[in-house]
Amino acid sequence: MENTMVIKDLMIPLKEYATVDEDATLYEAYVALEDAQEALDMEKYEYKHRAILVYDKNKKIVGKVGQVDALMALEPKYAGLGDVKAMSLAGFSPAFLKNMIETNALWNETAEVICKNAMNRKVKAYMHTPTKGEFIREEASMREAVHLLVMGQHHSLLVTRDEEIVGILRLTDVFTTIYKLMKSLKQ
């Protein structure tokens, strides 16, 4: 892998990514994601966006709503189960998962009712607030990015220039770059 490859070569600029205000509803976030996907230059990027960045009143990025976050927002009872992400690392048997659904009365309504009830929930209640390990400088190397993605089990990193977030680096773009490099070496 080239040590000269830097993150700004792979990142998606913030202006091309789905964003919403922290007071936006889940429905507004889904619409913002759809709009950003439709505007995406598919000749430049191979994959559509899978998350929405959330900004505060000062237009500073303060969070991210990924696919799992959005699905968890549909069923508020997940919040009462504790740290679901940490729990999942242990692995669950199918019997345990089924028991958990029944015991906690998860998803007891139809998908239509669940979606209708969730549409007006605010994204700030369900967004993931990035940790220090989810930021990377735009001049950082691919080596550093791979390490942060692997060790943190992240789907993306927020790319910074000084203290400002200027883009997002997606796991899928890093993986595709590595795969293409590997493929070119085979020829």
DRENGU-681074 format. One line per field, with one value per residue (C-alpha): x, y, z. Coordinates in pm, whole numbers, plus 50000, padded with zeros to 5 digits. Each point is the difference from the previous one (the first is absolute). Example, Ala and Ser with C-alpha at 12.3 -4.5 7.8 and 13.67 -1.06 7.14 Angstrom:
c1 51230_50137
c2 49550_50344
c3 50780_49934
END
This chain:
c1 50000_50133_50118_49941_49623_49830_49648_49893_50040_49731_49767_49661_49984_49748_49801_49930_49879_49657_49965_49718_49956_49991_49634_49906_49762_50087_49784_50191_50325_49881_49902_50341_50169_49788_50072_50375_49995_49819_50252_50300_50231_49994_50288_50217_49864_49906_49773_49714_50004_49880_49998_49891_50224_49836_50097_49917_49877_50358_50016_50255_49973_49906_49876_49916_49695_50099_49775_50003_49932_49702_49861_50046_49809_49695_49971_50062_50016_50349_50122_49900_50208_50334_50296_49871_50315_50227_49766_50006_50375_49934_49777_49647_49836_49680_49808_50131_49909_49649_49957_50121_49741_49720_50108_50043_49701_50217_49836_49652_49832_49994_50284_49755_49899_50361_50113_49709_50076_50370_49976_49997_50263_50301_50332_50191_49846_50134_50318_50340_50239_50346_50285_50360_50083_49753_50186_50286_50197_49960_50379_50015_50118_49797_50193_49859_49647_50003_50124_49724_49729_50114_50073_49688_49772_49878_49803_50137_50233_49948_50274_50142_50201_50131_49692_49741_49826_50037_49892_49932_50211_49788_50118_49856_50218_50315_49914_49936_50331_50188_49816_50079_50365_50013_49831_50246_50293_49862_50009
c2 50000_50338_50197_50317_49949_50242_50009_50310_49791_49757_50208_50128_50376_50107_50198_49676_49807_49975_50240_50116_50233_49830_50100_49820_49706_49647_50049_50316_49808_49725_50262_50172_49663_49929_50346_49961_49655_50134_50284_49769_49971_49624_50019_50144_49790_49635_49984_50209_50163_49797_50263_50355_50252_50219_50361_50240_50360_50117_49771_49778_49624_49846_49656_49737_49784_49672_49722_49814_50324_50073_49650_50016_50330_49818_49799_50219_49693_49928_50294_49811_49695_50165_50025_49785_50052_49878_49710_49885_49938_49702_49842_49878_49671_50005_49875_50284_50260_49860_50000_50361_50106_49828_50103_50367_50014_50134_50077_49902_50228_49981_50164_50266_50093_49997_50226_50238_50030_50063_50255_50307_49887_50233_49871_50148_49735_49716_50136_49857_50259_49937_49908_50121_49683_50089_50306_50002_50285_50048_49971_49670_49686_49703_49801_50211_49985_49621_49972_50229_49821_49653_50069_50209_49781_50323_50028_50350_50267_50375_50178_50320_50298_50167_49989_50005_49690_50012_49654_49639_49695_49690_49648_49886_50247_49892_49634_50064_50185_49713_49743_50188_50028_49629_49922_50219_49815_49665_50101
c3 50000_49913_50299_49799_49986_50237_50133_49810_49682_50119_50216_49898_50054_50262_49743_49809_50303_50160_50293_50225_50293_50342_50033_49678_50015_49897_49694_49904_50046_49765_49741_50034_49946_49695_49855_50056_49839_49694_49965_50042_49701_49954_49753_50275_50290_49968_50304_50131_50341_50297_50274_50073_50172_50263_50065_50281_49993_49928_49694_50177_49945_50334_49905_49746_49941_49839_49879_50332_50192_49773_50046_50376_50001_49865_50322_50308_50226_49867_50211_50314_49911_50080_49764_49715_49792_50277_50078_49637_50013_50224_49737_50057_49933_49792_50305_50217_49736_49962_50378_50016_49741_50191_50350_49907_49764_49717_49667_50120_49747_49622_49811_49881_50356_50120_49714_50045_50373_49932_49719_50226_50249_50013_49865_50292_50225_49784_49845_50077_50143_49853_50232_49965_49806_49724_49873_49752_49846_49626_49961_50192_49824_49886_50258_50284_49855_49971_50357_50135_49801_50106_50365_50053_49785_49835_49677_49942_50137_50010_49808_50148_49885_50314_50227_49720_49862_49622_49892_50078_49925_49953_50072_49669_49805_50185_49942_49629_49964_50163_49790_49676_50100_50072_49670_49808_50160_49885_49634
END
